[in-house]
């Protein structure tokens, strides 16, 4: 997909061999590095690239620690661009829903409820992978996509989910739910119990609902807006839009067209927030699954 702009591909079994392979390329021969590796070596490659003053596009998610955060912030300030690749962010249905919710957020909503469900029907692929089982079932593999959408929808305090539960292993189909309560209730569910990949968002407030069903990389998706008829009438359908299916390659190609063109400071703040969410939920899930 990158075509002639791709100088080379490094695919080694250790960070040491990977860095040695990268050193074979002259520093002047490339401008950016795309990092798509298991989690445990990701930060080392990011540090290597940024110290070489190369732009970085890294596969989601990243576990930001303080030292790496400082390095990324310094790099951004010096014009060295960094972004985490969330292809769902350029899904036209999600873009449309986010814009609608952000428009509402400018008003003083009395309350809102956000529910995101992301179910995978590809458990067997994950079970056969040597590195994709993080010990918390589908949460850490799938939830970052939902959490990234949440970050664009909700500019609140960034508090962690107050409760999470589920089966945290892959020996049987597993489901994990994270809940945050308060004025704006948030519920995110990830699961391997679906017979096919399923994605949905429902944002409800006192006057209506936005609903998105599906992702265009899996097939067509549908956005619907309903307005409430008080006190208990049948809701009016205000808007219904279908978004045409795209192949996974088309989705990633669309991502590459817009990479580094968004608010990268906001994106970094989302990375930090997602890392905090994952750490919090991981601790909750491990405690839950270790309980007698």
C-alpha positions as CSV (number, residue, x, y, z in Angstrom):
1,X,0.0,0.0,0.0
2,X,2.9,2.4,0.8
3,X,4.4,1.6,-2.6
4,X,7.7,3.2,-3.6
5,X,7.6,5.4,-0.4
6,X,8.4,2.3,1.6
7,X,12.2,2.0,2.0
8,X,12.2,-1.3,3.7
9,X,10.5,-3.7,6.2
10,X,12.1,-5.0,9.3
11,X,10.6,-8.2,10.8
12,X,12.8,-9.7,13.5
13,X,12.2,-11.9,16.6
14,X,13.8,-9.5,19.1
15,X,14.3,-5.8,19.7
16,X,18.0,-6.2,19.5
17,X,17.8,-7.8,16.0
18,X,15.2,-5.3,15.0
19,X,17.4,-2.3,15.9
20,X,20.4,-3.9,14.2
21,X,18.4,-4.3,11.0
22,X,17.2,-0.7,11.2
23,X,20.8,0.5,11.5
24,X,21.5,-1.0,8.1
25,X,19.4,1.8,6.5
26,X,21.1,5.2,6.2
27,X,19.6,7.9,8.3
28,X,19.0,10.0,5.2
29,X,17.1,7.3,3.3
30,X,13.8,7.5,5.3
31,X,11.6,10.0,7.2
32,X,9.2,8.0,9.2
33,X,8.8,4.6,10.9
34,X,5.6,2.6,11.1
35,X,5.7,0.4,14.2
36,X,3.4,-2.6,14.3
37,X,4.8,-5.0,16.9
38,X,3.8,-6.8,20.1
39,X,3.4,-4.5,23.1
40,X,6.5,-5.5,25.0
41,X,8.9,-4.0,22.4
42,X,6.8,-1.2,21.1
43,X,8.1,1.5,23.4
44,X,11.7,0.6,22.6
45,X,11.1,1.1,18.9
46,X,9.3,4.4,19.6
47,X,12.2,5.7,21.6
48,X,14.7,4.6,18.9
49,X,12.7,6.4,16.2
50,X,12.2,9.6,18.0
51,X,15.8,9.9,19.1
52,X,16.6,9.5,15.4
53,X,14.2,12.4,14.7
54,X,11.9,10.2,12.6
55,X,8.1,10.6,12.4
56,X,6.3,7.7,14.1
57,X,3.0,6.0,13.3
58,X,2.5,3.2,15.9
59,X,-0.1,0.5,16.0
60,X,-2.6,0.9,18.9
61,X,-2.4,1.0,21.9
62,X,0.7,2.3,23.6
63,X,1.6,2.0,27.3
64,X,2.9,5.5,28.0
65,X,5.3,5.9,31.0
66,X,6.5,9.2,32.2
67,X,9.9,9.0,30.3
68,X,8.3,8.1,27.0
69,X,5.6,10.8,27.4
70,X,8.3,13.4,27.9
71,X,10.2,12.2,24.8
72,X,7.0,12.4,22.7
73,X,6.1,15.8,24.0
74,X,9.6,17.1,23.3
75,X,9.5,15.6,19.8
76,X,6.1,17.2,19.0
77,X,7.4,20.5,20.2
78,X,10.4,20.2,17.8
79,X,8.2,19.2,14.8
80,X,8.9,15.5,15.0
81,X,5.4,14.1,14.5
82,X,3.9,11.1,16.4
83,X,0.6,9.4,16.2
84,X,-1.1,6.2,17.3
85,X,-2.9,4.5,14.5
86,X,-6.6,4.0,15.2
87,X,-8.2,3.2,11.8
88,X,-11.7,3.5,13.4
89,X,-11.1,7.2,13.7
90,X,-11.5,7.6,10.0
91,X,-14.6,5.4,9.7
92,X,-17.2,7.8,8.1
93,X,-19.9,6.6,10.5
94,X,-17.9,7.2,13.6
95,X,-16.7,10.6,12.2
96,X,-20.4,11.6,11.7
97,X,-21.5,10.4,15.1
98,X,-18.6,12.2,16.9
99,X,-19.4,15.4,15.1
100,X,-23.1,15.1,16.2
101,X,-22.2,14.4,19.8
102,X,-19.6,17.2,19.9
103,X,-22.2,19.6,18.6
104,X,-24.5,18.6,21.5
105,X,-21.7,18.8,24.0
106,X,-21.6,22.5,23.4
107,X,-25.0,22.6,25.2
108,X,-25.4,22.0,28.9
109,X,-26.8,18.5,28.9
110,X,-28.7,17.4,32.0
111,X,-27.4,13.9,31.5
112,X,-26.2,11.5,28.8
113,X,-25.7,7.7,28.4
114,X,-23.0,6.3,26.1
115,X,-22.9,2.6,25.4
116,X,-20.2,1.1,23.1
117,X,-20.2,-2.6,22.3
118,X,-17.3,-4.3,20.4
119,X,-17.7,-8.1,19.9
120,X,-15.3,-10.3,18.0
121,X,-16.1,-13.5,16.3
122,X,-12.5,-14.3,15.7
123,X,-11.5,-15.9,19.0
124,X,-9.7,-18.8,17.3
125,X,-7.3,-16.4,15.6
126,X,-6.4,-14.8,18.9
127,X,-6.0,-18.1,20.7
128,X,-3.5,-19.3,18.1
129,X,-1.4,-16.1,18.4
130,X,1.7,-16.3,20.6
131,X,1.3,-12.8,22.0
132,X,-2.3,-11.5,21.7
133,X,-3.7,-13.0,24.9
134,X,-2.9,-10.3,27.6
135,X,-4.6,-12.3,30.4
136,X,-7.7,-10.1,30.4
137,X,-9.7,-11.6,27.6
138,X,-10.8,-9.2,24.9
139,X,-10.4,-6.0,26.9
140,X,-6.9,-5.0,26.1
141,X,-7.0,-6.1,22.5
142,X,-10.4,-4.6,21.6
143,X,-11.2,-1.9,24.1
144,X,-8.5,0.6,23.0
145,X,-10.6,1.3,19.8
146,X,-13.7,1.9,21.9
147,X,-11.7,4.0,24.4
148,X,-10.3,6.1,21.6
149,X,-13.9,6.9,20.4
150,X,-14.8,7.7,24.0
151,X,-11.9,10.2,24.2
152,X,-13.3,12.1,21.2
153,X,-16.9,11.9,22.5
154,X,-16.2,12.8,26.1
155,X,-13.9,15.6,27.1
156,X,-14.6,15.1,30.8
157,X,-12.3,14.6,33.8
158,X,-10.7,11.4,32.4
159,X,-11.6,9.4,35.5
160,X,-11.1,5.7,35.4
161,X,-14.0,3.3,35.0
162,X,-15.3,2.6,38.5
163,X,-16.0,-1.1,37.8
164,X,-15.0,-3.7,35.4
165,X,-15.7,-7.4,35.3
166,X,-15.5,-10.5,33.1
167,X,-13.6,-13.7,32.3
168,X,-10.0,-12.7,31.8
169,X,-8.7,-15.7,29.8
170,X,-9.2,-17.3,26.5
171,X,-10.0,-20.9,27.7
172,X,-13.7,-20.1,27.1
173,X,-15.6,-17.3,25.3
174,X,-15.2,-14.2,27.4
175,X,-16.9,-10.9,27.9
176,X,-15.6,-7.8,29.8
177,X,-17.6,-4.7,30.7
178,X,-16.2,-1.3,32.0
179,X,-18.6,1.1,33.6
180,X,-18.2,4.7,34.7
181,X,-21.2,6.3,36.4
182,X,-22.1,9.9,37.2
183,X,-23.9,12.6,35.3
184,X,-22.8,11.1,32.1
185,X,-22.9,7.3,32.3
186,X,-20.5,5.3,30.2
187,X,-20.6,1.5,29.5
188,X,-18.1,-0.2,27.2
189,X,-18.4,-4.0,26.5
190,X,-15.9,-6.1,24.7
191,X,-16.5,-9.7,23.9
192,X,-15.4,-12.9,22.1
193,X,-18.9,-14.3,22.3
194,X,-20.2,-13.0,19.0
195,X,-20.5,-15.2,15.9
196,X,-19.3,-12.3,13.8
197,X,-17.5,-9.0,14.4
198,X,-20.0,-6.5,15.8
199,X,-19.7,-2.8,16.6
200,X,-22.3,-0.4,18.0
201,X,-22.5,3.0,19.6
202,X,-25.6,4.4,21.3
203,X,-25.5,8.0,22.7
204,X,-28.7,9.0,24.5
205,X,-29.7,12.2,26.2
206,X,-32.9,13.7,27.5
207,X,-34.1,14.7,24.0
208,X,-33.0,11.9,21.8
209,X,-30.6,9.2,20.6
210,X,-27.7,8.8,18.1
211,X,-27.1,5.2,17.1
212,X,-24.4,3.7,14.9
213,X,-24.4,0.1,13.9
214,X,-21.4,-1.5,12.2
215,X,-18.0,-0.5,10.8
216,X,-17.4,0.1,7.1
217,X,-14.3,-2.2,7.1
218,X,-16.7,-5.1,7.9
219,X,-19.6,-4.1,5.7
220,X,-22.0,-1.1,5.4
221,X,-22.8,0.8,8.6
222,X,-25.9,2.8,9.5
223,X,-26.3,6.0,11.5
224,X,-29.7,6.9,12.9
225,X,-30.9,9.9,14.9
226,X,-34.2,9.8,16.9
227,X,-35.8,12.7,18.8
228,X,-38.0,12.0,21.8
229,X,-41.7,12.8,21.7
230,X,-42.8,13.9,25.2
231,X,-44.1,12.4,27.4
232,X,-44.0,9.0,25.9
233,X,-44.7,9.1,22.1
234,X,-43.0,7.1,19.4
235,X,-39.6,8.8,18.7
236,X,-39.2,10.7,15.4
237,X,-36.6,9.5,13.0
238,X,-34.7,12.7,12.3
239,X,-31.8,11.3,10.2
240,X,-30.8,7.9,8.7
241,X,-27.6,7.5,6.8
242,X,-25.9,4.4,5.3
243,X,-22.1,4.3,4.8
244,X,-20.8,2.0,2.1
245,X,-18.5,-1.0,2.9
246,X,-14.7,-0.6,2.5
247,X,-12.1,-3.4,2.4
248,X,-9.6,-3.4,5.3
249,X,-6.9,-2.2,2.8
250,X,-9.1,0.7,1.8
251,X,-9.6,1.6,5.5
252,X,-5.9,1.6,6.2
253,X,-5.2,3.5,3.0
254,X,-7.7,6.1,4.2
255,X,-5.8,6.3,7.5
256,X,-2.5,6.9,5.8
257,X,-4.0,9.8,3.9
258,X,-4.8,11.7,7.0
259,X,-2.0,10.6,9.4
260,X,-0.3,13.5,11.2
261,X,-3.0,15.9,10.0
262,X,-5.1,15.8,13.2
263,X,-4.6,17.5,16.6
264,X,-1.6,15.4,17.7
265,X,-1.6,17.0,21.2
266,X,-5.2,15.8,21.7
267,X,-4.2,12.4,20.3
268,X,-1.4,12.1,22.8
269,X,-3.7,13.1,25.7
270,X,-6.0,10.3,24.5
271,X,-3.1,7.8,24.5
272,X,-2.3,8.7,28.1
273,X,-5.9,8.4,29.1
274,X,-6.3,5.0,27.4
275,X,-3.1,3.7,29.0
276,X,-4.6,4.7,32.4
277,X,-7.9,3.0,31.6
278,X,-6.1,-0.2,30.5
279,X,-4.0,-0.3,33.7
280,X,-7.0,0.3,35.9
281,X,-9.1,-2.3,34.2
282,X,-6.2,-4.8,34.1
283,X,-5.8,-4.6,37.8
284,X,-9.6,-5.0,38.3
285,X,-9.8,-8.0,36.0
286,X,-6.8,-9.8,37.5
287,X,-8.2,-9.3,41.0
288,X,-11.7,-10.5,39.7
289,X,-10.3,-13.6,38.1
290,X,-8.0,-14.5,41.0
291,X,-10.9,-14.3,43.4
292,X,-12.0,-17.7,44.8
